[in-house]
Amino acid sequence: MSKKFFLTFVKTVLPLLLGAYLIWHSFTSMLPKDEIQFYKAIKEADYFWIILTLIISSLSLFSRAYRWKYALEPLGYTTKFWHRYHAIMIGYLINLTIPRAGEASRAAMLYRSDEVPFSTSFGTVIAERAVDLVILLLLIAFTAYVGYDDFFAIINQIKKNDFGGTSADGSVFPWKIVISITFVLGGIVALYLFIKKQRLRLKAIGFVKDAFAGLFSIFKLKAPLAYISHTVFIWVAYLFMFAMPFFALEQTEDFPLSGIFLGFIAGSVGMVLTNGGIGTYPVLVGLVVAFYIEKDYPEQALGIGTALGWIIWLSQTLLMILLGLISLVLLPNNYSKENEPS
């Protein structure tokens, strides 16, 4: 097995297989009562709230495209808004198939439309990722503060297979074993590569340095307040995009704030584990929702939680696919073949 094939398998195929398996197990392990509640929730949901989240999602994407301008202009490049927007959407589309490849695709697309050097635009994308990572870490810290006890209660529920663990034939999904093995093997592989592979170690150290450099670079921009304002708007929009679908179901319309944040973080983790969160996002969000509504709806909790997780994930994913395909068609091709970067 070649090294290239192995890396491709680990980065692309393995997460996709995990997501596919989780989808299969999620539906095949549903008890009849949970399956009834799942389809009932899908049918009876008030999709006005879902449409509203899609509108907010579109606004956040426009804001992200506009924010990119402030990072490119100090470097001497003036780009068109729609070109930046299309590059971003194509990047999201690529991320659904190849995790973490969207950032490079986004820089390549901007070269295609505006001939901004790949290394230059990619540097601004890395800086943007650093800023977004810091905000996500702050949200995780806030969530740990407001939902500390609930987090460990949910983990205990997963360990005991109380949520979706037991299927009609009595089989259980070994969450504890899978999670433990994943973290242990991931840690061993990461440690081995960091110690034995000098090139990878230097790249890891360089990435950390670039992340900090990117974070502080926003204060060197000509309009740092505008950049920060767009960043705040984007993340507030993300939170609203996640919270609003809870109003679509009667059982979740009074969902607690701590649960909203825990669900948001759970969904963010799911997006990292598999391609575009396929399988993992609706399962993890569904577990959080089920935990909070189980007291009031003990016979409906899992079905409703799973349904809401799928409604949120599927609506956003379909929007990204649609907008990404449109952008793929509309983005102009202005570069010359002779100067195309590798």
KEZA-885201 format. One record per residue: x, y, z of N, C-alpha, C, O in turn; residue in one letter. Coordinates in steps of 0.05 Angstrom, whole numbers, padded with zeros to 5 digits, always signed. Layout:
<nodes>
XYZXYZXYZXYZa
...
</nodes>
This chain:
<nodes>
+00017-00024+00000+00000+00000+00000+00018+00025+00000+00035+00028+00018m
+00014+00043-00020+00030+00067-00021+00022+00086+00000+00000+00086+00011s
+00041+00104+00007+00037+00124+00028+00014+00143+00020-00002+00151+00036k
+00014+00151-00006-00006+00169-00016-00034+00157-00013-00053+00170-00005k
-00036+00131-00020-00062+00118-00018-00071+00116+00011-00095+00120+00017f
-00053+00109+00029-00059+00107+00057-00069+00133+00068-00089+00134+00083f
-00055+00155+00062-00064+00181+00072-00091+00189+00061-00108+00200+00075l
-00095+00183+00035-00121+00189+00023-00144+00174+00036-00165+00184+00041t
-00138+00148+00042-00158+00131+00056-00164+00142+00083-00188+00143+00091f
-00144+00149+00099-00148+00158+00126-00163+00185+00126-00181+00189+00143v
-00156+00203+00109-00167+00230+00109-00194+00232+00096-00210+00249+00103k
-00200+00215+00076-00224+00218+00061-00243+00194+00063-00266+00197+00071t
-00233+00170+00057-00250+00147+00056-00259+00138+00084-00282+00132+00089v
-00240+00137+00103-00247+00127+00130-00268+00144+00143-00287+00133+00154l
-00266+00171+00144-00287+00187+00155-00314+00183+00141-00335+00183+00154p
-00313+00180+00115-00338+00176+00099-00351+00149+00107-00375+00147+00109l
-00334+00128+00111-00344+00102+00119-00356+00104+00147-00377+00091+00153l
-00343+00119+00165-00353+00122+00192-00380+00136+00191-00399+00127+00205l
-00383+00157+00175-00408+00171+00173-00430+00154+00162-00453+00154+00171g
-00423+00138+00141-00443+00120+00129-00452+00099+00149-00475+00092+00150a
-00433+00089+00164-00440+00069+00184-00458+00080+00206-00478+00067+00214y
-00452+00105+00215-00469+00117+00235-00497+00122+00225-00517+00119+00240l
-00500+00130+00200-00526+00133+00188-00541+00107+00188-00564+00105+00196i
-00528+00086+00179-00540+00059+00178-00548+00050+00206-00570+00040+00210w
-00530+00052+00225-00536+00043+00252-00557+00059+00265-00574+00049+00280h
-00557+00086+00260-00577+00103+00273-00605+00095+00265-00623+00096+00282s
-00609+00087+00240-00636+00080+00231-00643+00051+00237-00666+00045+00243f
-00624+00033+00234-00630+00005+00238-00633-00002+00267-00646-00022+00274t
-00621+00014+00285-00623+00008+00314-00646+00022+00327-00651+00018+00351s
-00661+00038+00312-00684+00052+00324-00706+00032+00332-00713+00014+00317m
-00716+00036+00356-00739+00020+00365-00763+00030+00350-00764+00054+00341l
-00784+00014+00347-00808+00023+00332-00820+00049+00343-00828+00066+00327p
-00820+00052+00369-00832+00077+00381-00815+00101+00373-00826+00123+00369k
-00788+00098+00372-00771+00120+00365-00774+00127+00335-00773+00150+00327d
-00777+00106+00319-00780+00110+00290-00806+00125+00284-00807+00142+00267e
-00827+00119+00299-00853+00133+00295-00850+00162+00302-00859+00179+00288i
-00837+00168+00325-00833+00195+00333-00815+00211+00314-00818+00234+00310q
-00795+00197+00303-00776+00209+00284-00791+00220+00260-00789+00243+00253f
-00807+00203+00247-00821+00211+00223-00843+00230+00229-00850+00247+00212y
-00855+00228+00253-00876+00247+00260-00865+00274+00264-00877+00294+00255k
-00841+00276+00277-00828+00302+00280-00820+00315+00254-00823+00339+00250a
-00810+00298+00235-00802+00308+00209-00827+00319+00195-00825+00340+00182i
-00849+00306+00197-00874+00313+00183-00887+00338+00195-00897+00355+00181k
-00886+00340+00222-00901+00361+00236-00884+00386+00242-00895+00406+00252e
-00859+00386+00235-00842+00409+00241-00851+00434+00226-00861+00432+00204a
-00848+00457+00239-00855+00482+00227-00831+00492+00210-00812+00502+00222d
-00832+00488+00184-00809+00493+00168-00805+00523+00162-00786+00531+00148y
-00822+00540+00173-00817+00569+00171-00790+00575+00185-00775+00592+00175f
-00785+00563+00208-00761+00568+00222-00736+00558+00207-00715+00569+00209w
-00740+00536+00192-00717+00525+00177-00711+00544+00154-00688+00549+00148i
-00731+00554+00141-00727+00574+00119-00713+00598+00129-00695+00609+00117i
-00721+00607+00153-00708+00631+00166-00679+00625+00171-00662+00643+00167l
-00672+00601+00180-00644+00595+00185-00628+00595+00159-00604+00602+00159t
-00640+00586+00137-00626+00586+00111-00621+00614+00102-00600+00619+00089l
-00639+00633+00107-00635+00661+00100-00612+00672+00117-00594+00686+00106i
-00612+00666+00143-00590+00676+00160-00563+00663+00151-00543+00676+00152i
-00564+00638+00144-00540+00624+00134-00529+00638+00110-00505+00642+00107s
-00546+00646+00091-00538+00660+00067-00525+00686+00074-00505+00694+00062s
-00537+00701+00093-00526+00726+00101-00498+00723+00114-00480+00740+00109l
-00494+00702+00129-00468+00697+00141-00447+00691+00120-00424+00698+00122s
-00455+00677+00098-00437+00672+00076-00429+00697+00061-00406+00701+00054l
-00449+00715+00057-00443+00741+00045-00423+00757+00062-00405+00769+00052f
-00428+00756+00089-00411+00770+00107-00382+00759+00106-00363+00774+00108s
-00380+00733+00104-00354+00720+00103-00339+00728+00078-00315+00733+00078r
-00353+00730+00055-00341+00739+00030-00332+00768+00032-00311+00776+00022a
-00349+00784+00045-00342+00812+00048-00318+00816+00067-00301+00833+00062y
-00317+00799+00088-00295+00801+00107-00268+00795+00094-00248+00807+00101r
-00268+00777+00075-00244+00769+00062-00230+00793+00048-00206+00793+00045w
-00246+00812+00039-00236+00835+00025-00216+00850+00043-00195+00860+00033k
-00222+00852+00069-00205+00868+00087-00178+00855+00091-00159+00868+00098y
-00176+00829+00087-00151+00815+00090-00134+00816+00064-00110+00815+00065a
-00148+00818+00041-00134+00819+00016-00124+00847+00007-00103+00849-00005l
-00140+00867+00014-00133+00894+00005-00106+00904+00014-00091+00916-00001e
-00098+00900+00040-00072+00909+00049-00049+00896+00034-00026+00906+00034p
-00054+00873+00021-00034+00859+00006-00032+00868-00022-00016+00859-00038l
-00049+00887-00030-00049+00899-00056-00067+00887-00077-00063+00890-00101g
-00087+00872-00067-00105+00858-00086-00134+00867-00082-00145+00865-00060y
-00146+00877-00103-00174+00885-00103-00190+00864-00118-00185+00861-00142t
-00208+00851-00105-00223+00829-00118-00253+00835-00117-00262+00852-00101t
-00267+00823-00134-00296+00827-00136-00310+00810-00115-00302+00788-00108k
-00332+00822-00104-00346+00809-00082-00356+00781-00091-00353+00761-00076f
-00368+00779-00114-00380+00754-00123-00359+00733-00128-00363+00709-00125w
-00335+00742-00137-00313+00723-00141-00304+00711-00114-00300+00687-00112h
-00302+00728-00094-00295+00717-00067-00317+00699-00057-00311+00678-00045r
-00342+00707-00061-00364+00690-00051-00364+00663-00065-00367+00642-00052y
-00361+00663-00092-00361+00637-00106-00338+00620-00097-00341+00595-00095h
-00315+00631-00092-00291+00616-00083-00297+00603-00056-00290+00580-00052a
-00310+00618-00039-00316+00607-00012-00336+00584-00015-00333+00564-00002i
-00357+00587-00031-00377+00566-00034-00366+00541-00046-00373+00519-00039m
-00348+00544-00065-00335+00521-00078-00318+00507-00057-00316+00482-00056i
-00304+00523-00040-00289+00511-00018-00306+00494+00001-00298+00472+00009g
-00330+00504+00008-00348+00489+00025-00357+00463+00011-00359+00442+00023y
-00362+00465-00015-00370+00442-00030-00348+00420-00030-00354+00397-00027l
-00323+00429-00034-00301+00410-00034-00298+00397-00006-00291+00374-00004i
-00302+00413+00015-00300+00403+00042-00319+00380+00048-00314+00363+00065n
-00341+00379+00034-00361+00358+00038-00350+00331+00028-00360+00310+00037l
-00331+00331+00010-00320+00307+00000-00292+00301+00010-00285+00278+00017t
-00275+00322+00012-00247+00319+00022-00244+00338+00045-00240+00362+00040i
-00244+00329+00070-00241+00347+00093-00216+00363+00092-00194+00354+00084p
-00219+00389+00099-00197+00408+00100-00185+00415+00073-00165+00430+00072r
-00196+00405+00051-00186+00413+00025-00199+00438+00015-00190+00450-00005a
-00221+00447+00028-00235+00470+00018-00219+00495+00020-00223+00513+00003g
-00201+00498+00040-00186+00522+00043-00167+00526+00019-00165+00548+00008e
-00153+00504+00011-00136+00506-00012-00151+00511-00038-00143+00526-00055a
-00175+00498-00040-00191+00502-00064-00201+00530-00066-00203+00542-00087s
-00207+00542-00043-00217+00569-00042-00195+00588-00053-00201+00607-00068r
-00170+00584-00044-00148+00601-00054-00144+00596-00084-00138+00615-00099a
-00146+00571-00092-00142+00565-00121-00164+00578-00138-00158+00587-00160a
-00188+00578-00128-00210+00590-00143-00207+00620-00146-00214+00632-00167m
-00196+00633-00126-00192+00662-00128-00169+00668-00147-00170+00689-00161l
-00150+00651-00150-00130+00654-00170-00142+00651-00198-00135+00665-00217y
-00161+00632-00200-00174+00627-00226-00190+00652-00235-00191+00658-00258r
-00203+00666-00216-00220+00688-00224-00206+00715-00224-00211+00732-00241s
-00188+00719-00204-00175+00746-00201-00145+00745-00202-00132+00766-00200d
-00134+00721-00207-00105+00718-00209-00090+00728-00184-00068+00738-00186e
-00102+00725-00161-00088+00730-00136-00070+00706-00130-00080+00683-00130v
-00044+00710-00126-00026+00687-00121-00037+00668-00100-00047+00676-00079p
-00035+00643-00105-00045+00622-00087-00035+00626-00059-00050+00626-00040f
-00008+00629-00056+00004+00631-00030-00006+00655-00014-00009+00654+00010s
-00012+00676-00028-00021+00701-00015-00049+00697-00005-00054+00702+00019t
-00068+00688-00022-00096+00685-00012-00098+00662+00008-00114+00664+00026s
-00082+00641+00005-00083+00619+00024-00073+00628+00051-00084+00619+00072f
-00054+00647+00052-00045+00658+00078-00068+00672+00092-00071+00670+00116g
-00084+00687+00077-00107+00701+00089-00128+00682+00099-00141+00687+00119t
-00131+00659+00085-00150+00639+00093-00141+00626+00120-00157+00621+00138v
-00115+00620+00121-00104+00609+00146-00108+00628+00169-00115+00620+00192i
-00103+00654+00164-00108+00674+00185-00137+00674+00194-00143+00677+00218a
-00155+00672+00175-00183+00671+00180-00191+00647+00197-00207+00649+00216e
-00179+00624+00190-00184+00600+00205-00174+00603+00234-00186+00592+00253r
-00151+00617+00238-00141+00621+00265-00160+00637+00281-00165+00631+00305a
-00171+00658+00270-00190+00675+00284-00215+00659+00291-00225+00661+00314v
-00226+00644+00272-00250+00628+00277-00244+00606+00298-00262+00599+00314d
-00220+00595+00298-00213+00574+00318-00213+00586+00346-00222+00573+00365l
-00203+00610+00349-00202+00623+00375-00231+00628+00385-00236+00623+00409v
-00248+00637+00368-00276+00641+00376-00289+00615+00383-00304+00614+00403i
-00284+00594+00369-00296+00567+00375-00286+00558+00403-00301+00547+00418l
-00260+00562+00408-00249+00555+00434-00262+00571+00457-00267+00560+00478l
-00267+00596+00452-00281+00613+00472-00309+00602+00477-00319+00602+00499l
-00323+00594+00455-00350+00583+00458-00349+00557+00473-00367+00551+00490l
-00328+00540+00468-00326+00515+00483-00321+00521+00513-00333+00507+00530i
-00304+00541+00519-00299+00548+00547-00325+00558+00560-00331+00551+00583a
-00341+00574+00546-00366+00584+00557-00386+00561+00561-00400+00560+00581f
-00386+00543+00542-00404+00520+00544-00396+00502+00567-00413+00492+00582t
-00370+00499+00571-00361+00483+00594-00369+00496+00620-00374+00482+00640a
-00371+00522+00621-00378+00536+00645-00408+00533+00651-00416+00527+00673y
-00425+00537+00630-00454+00537+00635-00466+00509+00634-00487+00504+00644v
-00452+00490+00621-00463+00463+00619-00445+00441+00628-00446+00418+00617g
-00428+00446+00647-00408+00427+00656-00421+00401+00666-00413+00380+00657y
-00440+00403+00684-00453+00379+00695-00468+00364+00674-00468+00340+00673d
-00482+00379+00657-00498+00366+00636-00480+00351+00616-00488+00329+00607d
-00457+00362+00611-00439+00348+00592-00431+00321+00602-00433+00301+00587f
-00423+00318+00627-00415+00292+00637-00439+00274+00641-00437+00250+00640f
-00463+00286+00646-00487+00269+00648-00493+00256+00621-00501+00233+00619a
-00489+00272+00599-00494+00261+00572-00474+00239+00566-00481+00219+00554i
-00448+00244+00573-00427+00224+00569-00435+00198+00583-00431+00176+00572i
-00444+00200+00608-00452+00176+00623-00476+00162+00609-00477+00137+00609n
-00494+00177+00598-00517+00165+00584-00507+00149+00560-00517+00128+00554q
-00487+00161+00546-00476+00147+00522-00462+00122+00530-00465+00101+00518i
-00447+00123+00552-00433+00099+00562-00452+00077+00569-00446+00053+00564k
-00475+00084+00580-00494+00064+00589-00513+00056+00566-00530+00039+00569k
-00508+00068+00542-00525+00062+00518-00554+00068+00523-00572+00053+00513n
-00560+00088+00539-00588+00095+00545-00601+00108+00521-00626+00108+00518d
-00585+00120+00503-00596+00135+00480-00589+00120+00455-00566+00122+00445f
-00608+00105+00444-00603+00093+00418-00583+00071+00418-00574+00062+00397g
-00576+00061+00442-00556+00040+00443-00567+00012+00438-00553-00005+00426g
-00591+00008+00445-00603-00019+00443-00623-00020+00420-00642-00004+00420t
-00619-00038+00402-00637-00041+00379-00658-00062+00385-00658-00074+00406s
-00675-00065+00365-00698-00084+00369-00688-00112+00373-00701-00128+00386a
-00665-00119+00361-00655-00147+00364-00636-00150+00388-00624-00171+00392d
-00634-00129+00405-00618-00130+00429-00589-00122+00426-00574-00122+00446g
-00580-00116+00401-00552-00108+00398-00548-00079+00407-00566-00063+00406s
-00524-00074+00415-00517-00047+00425-00494-00036+00410-00476-00051+00401v
-00494-00009+00407-00471+00004+00394-00450+00011+00415-00457+00026+00434f
-00426+00001+00413-00406+00005+00434-00393+00033+00433-00370+00036+00426p
-00409+00053+00441-00399+00081+00440-00373+00084+00456-00354+00095+00446w
-00373+00073+00480-00350+00077+00498-00324+00065+00485-00303+00078+00486k
-00327+00041+00474-00304+00028+00461-00294+00044+00437-00270+00048+00434i
-00313+00052+00420-00306+00066+00395-00292+00093+00402-00272+00099+00390v
-00304+00108+00420-00292+00134+00428-00265+00130+00440-00246+00145+00433i
-00262+00111+00457-00236+00106+00471-00215+00098+00451-00193+00108+00451s
-00222+00079+00433-00202+00069+00413-00194+00092+00394-00171+00094+00387i
-00214+00108+00386-00208+00130+00368-00189+00150+00380-00169+00158+00366t
-00193+00157+00405-00175+00177+00417-00148+00165+00422-00127+00178+00418f
-00146+00139+00431-00121+00127+00437-00104+00123+00412-00081+00131+00411v
-00117+00112+00391-00102+00108+00366-00094+00135+00353-00072+00138+00343l
-00113+00154+00354-00106+00180+00343-00083+00193+00358-00065+00205+00345g
-00082+00190+00384-00060+00202+00400-00034+00188+00394-00013+00201+00392g
-00035+00161+00392-00010+00146+00386+00001+00153+00359+00025+00158+00356i
-00016+00154+00339-00007+00161+00312+00004+00189+00311+00025+00194+00299v
-00010+00208+00324-00001+00236+00324+00026+00238+00338+00044+00252+00328a
+00029+00225+00360+00054+00226+00375+00077+00213+00359+00099+00224+00358l
+00072+00190+00346+00092+00177+00330+00101+00195+00307+00125+00198+00303y
+00082+00206+00293+00089+00223+00270+00104+00248+00279+00123+00257+00266l
+00096+00259+00302+00110+00283+00312+00139+00277+00320+00156+00294+00316f
+00144+00254+00331+00171+00247+00340+00188+00237+00317+00211+00245+00315i
+00177+00220+00300+00194+00206+00280+00196+00222+00254+00216+00220+00240k
+00176+00237+00247+00176+00251+00221+00183+00280+00225+00166+00297+00233k
+00208+00287+00219+00217+00314+00223+00201+00334+00206+00195+00356+00216q
+00196+00327+00182+00181+00345+00164+00153+00351+00175+00145+00374+00174r
+00140+00331+00184+00113+00335+00195+00114+00351+00221+00097+00367+00227l
+00135+00346+00237+00138+00361+00262+00143+00390+00257+00131+00407+00270r
+00159+00396+00237+00164+00424+00229+00139+00437+00218+00134+00460+00223l
+00124+00421+00203+00099+00432+00192+00079+00438+00215+00065+00458+00214k
+00078+00420+00235+00060+00424+00257+00067+00449+00273+00050+00466+00280a
+00093+00452+00278+00103+00475+00293+00098+00500+00276+00090+00521+00287i
+00103+00498+00250+00098+00521+00232+00069+00529+00231+00063+00552+00230g
+00051+00509+00232+00023+00515+00232+00015+00530+00256-00001+00550+00254f
+00025+00522+00280+00019+00536+00304+00029+00565+00303+00014+00584+00311v
+00053+00569+00293+00064+00596+00290+00047+00612+00270+00041+00636+00276k
+00040+00600+00248+00023+00614+00228-00004+00621+00239-00015+00642+00233d
-00015+00603+00256-00041+00609+00268-00040+00633+00286-00058+00651+00285a
-00019+00635+00303-00016+00658+00320-00011+00683+00304-00021+00705+00310f
+00006+00680+00283+00012+00703+00266-00013+00713+00252-00018+00737+00249a
-00029+00694+00242-00054+00701+00229-00074+00714+00248-00088+00733+00240g
-00074+00705+00273-00092+00717+00293-00085+00746+00298-00103+00763+00299l
-00060+00752+00301-00052+00779+00307-00050+00797+00282-00048+00821+00284f
-00050+00784+00258-00048+00800+00234-00073+00818+00229-00071+00838+00215s
-00096+00810+00241-00120+00826+00236-00117+00854+00248-00130+00873+00239i
-00100+00857+00268-00096+00884+00280-00078+00901+00263-00075+00925+00269f
-00066+00889+00242-00050+00905+00224-00066+00913+00199-00055+00927+00181k
-00091+00905+00198-00107+00912+00175-00114+00941+00175-00113+00955+00196l
-00122+00951+00151-00131+00979+00149-00157+00984+00163-00163+01006+00173k
-00174+00963+00165-00200+00966+00178-00205+00942+00197-00222+00925+00191a
-00189+00941+00218-00192+00918+00237-00220+00916+00250-00230+00894+00254p
-00232+00939+00256-00258+00938+00268-00280+00926+00250-00297+00912+00258l
-00277+00933+00224-00296+00922+00204-00293+00891+00202-00312+00877+00201a
-00267+00882+00202-00262+00854+00201-00273+00840+00226-00286+00819+00223y
-00269+00851+00249-00278+00840+00274-00309+00840+00275-00322+00821+00284i
-00321+00862+00265-00350+00864+00265-00363+00842+00247-00382+00829+00255s
-00351+00837+00224-00361+00815+00207-00357+00788+00220-00374+00771+00218h
-00335+00785+00234-00330+00760+00248-00351+00755+00270-00361+00732+00272t
-00357+00775+00285-00377+00773+00306-00404+00766+00294-00418+00749+00304v
-00411+00780+00272-00437+00775+00259-00438+00746+00249-00459+00733+00252f
-00417+00736+00237-00416+00708+00226-00422+00688+00248-00437+00670+00245i
-00409+00692+00272-00412+00672+00293-00439+00675+00308-00450+00655+00317w
-00448+00699+00310-00475+00702+00321-00496+00689+00302-00515+00677+00311v
-00491+00692+00276-00509+00680+00257-00508+00649+00259-00529+00636+00257a
-00484+00638+00263-00481+00609+00267-00498+00600+00290-00512+00580+00288y
-00497+00614+00313-00512+00607+00336-00542+00608+00331-00557+00591+00340l
-00551+00630+00317-00580+00632+00311-00588+00610+00292-00610+00599+00294f
-00571+00603+00272-00577+00582+00253-00581+00556+00267-00597+00539+00258m
-00567+00551+00289-00570+00526+00304-00594+00527+00322-00608+00508+00326f
-00599+00551+00335-00620+00553+00355-00648+00554+00343-00667+00543+00355a
-00651+00568+00321-00678+00573+00310-00693+00547+00303-00718+00547+00308m
-00681+00526+00292-00696+00502+00287-00709+00490+00311-00728+00474+00308p
-00700+00496+00335-00712+00485+00359-00741+00495+00362-00758+00482+00375f
-00747+00519+00351-00774+00529+00352-00793+00514+00332-00817+00518+00332f
-00781+00498+00315-00797+00484+00295-00812+00461+00307-00831+00451+00294a
-00805+00452+00331-00818+00429+00344-00829+00438+00371-00815+00452+00386l
-00853+00430+00377-00866+00438+00402-00850+00428+00426-00849+00442+00446e
-00838+00405+00424-00824+00393+00447-00797+00407+00453-00787+00403+00475q
-00786+00422+00434-00760+00434+00438-00761+00465+00438-00740+00478+00439t
-00785+00477+00437-00786+00506+00434-00777+00520+00460-00771+00544+00459e
-00777+00506+00483-00767+00518+00508-00740+00507+00516-00735+00504+00540d
-00724+00500+00497-00698+00487+00502-00680+00506+00518-00679+00530+00511f
-00666+00496+00538-00648+00513+00555-00624+00523+00540-00615+00511+00521p
-00613+00546+00549-00590+00558+00536-00566+00540+00537-00551+00537+00517l
-00561+00527+00560-00539+00509+00562-00540+00486+00542-00520+00478+00532s
-00565+00477+00538-00569+00455+00518-00563+00465+00490-00552+00450+00474g
-00571+00489+00483-00565+00501+00457-00535+00501+00452-00526+00493+00431i
-00520+00511+00472-00491+00512+00468-00478+00485+00467-00459+00480+00451f
-00487+00466+00484-00476+00439+00483-00482+00426+00456-00465+00412+00445l
-00506+00430+00446-00513+00419+00420-00496+00431+00398-00488+00417+00379g
-00491+00457+00400-00475+00470+00379-00447+00459+00379-00436+00454+00358f
-00435+00456+00403-00408+00445+00404-00407+00416+00395-00389+00408+00381i
-00428+00400+00403-00429+00373+00394-00430+00371+00363-00417+00354+00351a
-00446+00389+00351-00448+00390+00322-00421+00398+00310-00414+00387+00289g
-00407+00416+00322-00381+00425+00312-00361+00402+00313-00345+00399+00294s
-00362+00386+00334-00345+00362+00336-00352+00343+00314-00334+00331+00301v
-00378+00339+00309-00387+00321+00288-00377+00330+00260-00371+00313+00243g
-00375+00356+00256-00366+00367+00230-00336+00360+00226-00327+00357+00203m
-00321+00357+00248-00293+00351+00246-00288+00322+00241-00270+00314+00227v
-00305+00305+00253-00300+00276+00253-00305+00263+00225-00290+00245+00218l
-00324+00273+00210-00330+00262+00184-00333+00284+00163-00335+00307+00170t
-00334+00275+00138-00337+00294+00116-00363+00310+00119-00385+00300+00115n
-00360+00336+00125-00384+00353+00127-00403+00345+00150-00426+00353+00150g
-00393+00329+00169-00410+00321+00191-00430+00299+00184-00448+00294+00199g
-00426+00285+00161-00445+00265+00153-00446+00243+00174-00426+00231+00182i
-00470+00237+00183-00474+00216+00203-00469+00226+00232-00486+00223+00249g
-00446+00238+00237-00438+00245+00264-00454+00269+00274-00462+00270+00297t
-00458+00289+00257-00472+00314+00266-00500+00308+00276-00507+00315+00299y
-00518+00295+00260-00545+00290+00270-00546+00271+00294-00563+00274+00311p
-00527+00252+00295-00527+00233+00318-00519+00248+00343-00533+00245+00364v
-00497+00264+00342-00488+00277+00367-00508+00299+00376-00514+00301+00400l
-00518+00314+00357-00538+00334+00364-00564+00321+00375-00576+00330+00394v
-00571+00299+00363-00595+00284+00372-00592+00274+00400-00611+00274+00416g
-00568+00265+00408-00563+00255+00435-00566+00278+00455-00578+00274+00477l
-00556+00302+00448-00558+00325+00467-00588+00333+00470-00597+00337+00492v
-00602+00334+00448-00630+00342+00449-00646+00321+00465-00663+00329+00482v
-00641+00296+00460-00656+00275+00475-00651+00276+00505-00669+00271+00521a
-00626+00283+00512-00619+00285+00541-00637+00306+00555-00646+00302+00577f
-00640+00329+00542-00654+00351+00555-00684+00348+00555-00698+00358+00573y
-00696+00334+00535-00725+00332+00534-00735+00305+00545-00759+00300+00547i
-00716+00288+00554-00725+00261+00563-00743+00263+00587-00761+00247+00590e
-00738+00282+00605-00754+00285+00629-00784+00290+00623-00802+00278+00635k
-00789+00308+00604-00816+00315+00596-00828+00296+00575-00852+00292+00575d
-00811+00284+00559-00821+00267+00537-00805+00241+00537-00790+00236+00517y
-00807+00224+00557-00790+00200+00559-00794+00180+00536-00775+00167+00529p
-00817+00179+00525-00822+00160+00503-00817+00172+00475-00818+00157+00455e
-00811+00197+00474-00807+00210+00449-00779+00222+00445-00772+00230+00423q
-00764+00223+00466-00739+00238+00467-00720+00231+00444-00711+00249+00429a
-00713+00206+00441-00694+00198+00421-00703+00204+00392-00688+00214+00376l
-00728+00197+00387-00739+00202+00360-00739+00231+00353-00732+00238+00330g
-00748+00248+00372-00749+00277+00367-00721+00288+00364-00715+00304+00346i
-00703+00280+00382-00675+00290+00381-00662+00283+00355-00649+00300+00343g
-00664+00258+00346-00653+00250+00321-00664+00265+00298-00650+00273+00279t
-00691+00269+00298-00704+00284+00276-00694+00312+00275-00688+00322+00253a
-00691+00325+00298-00682+00353+00297-00653+00355+00288-00646+00373+00272l
-00636+00336+00296-00609+00335+00287-00607+00333+00256-00591+00346+00243g
-00624+00315+00245-00624+00312+00216-00636+00336+00202-00626+00344+00180w
-00656+00349+00213-00668+00373+00201-00647+00395+00199-00644+00407+00178i
-00632+00399+00220-00612+00420+00221-00590+00414+00201-00582+00431+00184i
-00579+00390+00202-00556+00382+00185-00564+00381+00156-00550+00392+00139w
-00586+00368+00150-00593+00364+00122-00601+00390+00108-00593+00395+00085l
-00614+00408+00122-00622+00434+00110-00597+00450+00103-00596+00462+00082s
-00578+00452+00122-00554+00467+00117-00536+00454+00096-00524+00468+00079q
-00535+00428+00096-00518+00414+00077-00529+00416+00049-00514+00421+00030t
-00555+00414+00046-00567+00417+00019-00563+00445+00009-00559+00449-00015l
-00565+00465+00027-00560+00493+00019-00532+00496+00009-00527+00509-00012l
-00512+00485+00023-00484+00487+00015-00479+00474-00011-00464+00484-00028m
-00491+00450-00016-00487+00436-00041-00499+00453-00064-00486+00456-00085i
-00523+00463-00060-00537+00479-00081-00521+00504-00088-00515+00509-00111l
-00513+00519-00067-00498+00544-00072-00470+00538-00083-00460+00553-00100l
-00458+00516-00074-00432+00509-00084-00432+00502-00113-00414+00510-00128g
-00452+00487-00122-00455+00479-00150-00460+00504-00167-00450+00506-00189l
-00477+00522-00157-00482+00547-00172-00457+00563-00175-00451+00573-00197i
-00441+00565-00154-00416+00580-00155-00396+00567-00174-00381+00581-00187s
-00396+00541-00174-00378+00526-00192-00383+00533-00221-00365+00534-00237l
-00408+00538-00227-00416+00545-00255-00410+00575-00260-00401+00582-00282v
-00416+00592-00241-00415+00621-00245-00387+00633-00242-00382+00655-00253l
-00369+00620-00228-00342+00632-00223-00328+00634-00250-00324+00613-00263l
-00319+00657-00258-00305+00660-00284-00277+00648-00283-00265+00645-00262p
-00268+00640-00307-00242+00629-00309-00224+00649-00325-00225+00650-00349n
-00208+00664-00310-00193+00686-00322-00163+00680-00323-00148+00697-00334n
-00154+00658-00313-00125+00653-00313-00116+00640-00339-00133+00629-00354y
-00091+00643-00345-00080+00630-00369-00069+00603-00361-00058+00600-00339s
-00072+00583-00378-00063+00556-00372-00033+00555-00366-00024+00539-00349k
-00018+00572-00379+00012+00571-00375+00019+00579-00347+00040+00570-00337e
+00004+00595-00334+00011+00605-00307-00004+00591-00285-00003+00600-00261n
-00018+00570-00291-00034+00556-00271-00016+00544-00250+00004+00530-00256e
-00021+00549-00224-00005+00538-00202-00010+00508-00199-00031+00498-00205p
+00010+00494-00190+00007+00465-00185-00009+00461-00159-00014+00439-00151s
</nodes>
